[in-house]
Amino acid sequence: MEIRKALYLVLTIGLIIAITLYSTGLILRLTLIEWRVYETLFFVGTIVLIFTPVAMLILSLVLFIKNREIYNTAVVIVLLLLIAIGIIIGITLRTKGL
């Protein structure tokens, strides 16, 4: 599979899943008063939306390694490390209450 098509597919599927979760949550919010499952759908939709680019980076890393594209592999590794550092800093600051 061509790299662009694979990345396009991952981004499209992630976006469709997130939109579906948001839409379902909105419909439930407008129709159900007592049942609060819509909050979970909004949360999961947000998580899917946030991690879709990460999934794209992981897929591109695998494809670049497979195609022996060293420069692109290094760039993706740096991006994934920056994302990991950001997540670690965010979790650390949140647990310390800052």
SULURQUI-V56831 format. One record per backbone hydrogen bond with DSSP energy under -1.0 kcal/mol. NH is the residue of the N-H (numbers start at 0). CO is the residue of the C=O. If there is no record, write none. Layout:
NH/CO, NH/CO
This chain:
5/1, 6/2, 7/3, 8/4, 9/5, 10/6, 11/7, 12/8, 13/9, 14/10, 15/11, 16/12, 17/13, 18/14, 19/15, 20/16, 21/17, 22/18, 23/19, 24/20, 25/21, 26/22, 27/23, 28/24, 29/25, 30/26, 31/27, 40/36, 41/37, 42/38, 43/39, 44/40, 45/41, 46/42, 47/43, 48/44, 49/45, 50/46, 51/47, 54/50, 55/51, 56/52, 57/53, 58/54, 59/55, 60/56, 61/57, 62/58, 63/59, 64/60, 65/61, 66/62, 67/64, 68/63, 69/67, 72/68, 73/69, 74/70, 75/71, 76/72, 77/73, 78/74, 79/75, 80/76, 81/77, 82/78, 83/79, 84/80, 85/81, 86/82, 87/83, 88/84, 89/85, 90/86, 91/87, 92/88, 93/89, 94/90, 95/91, 97/92
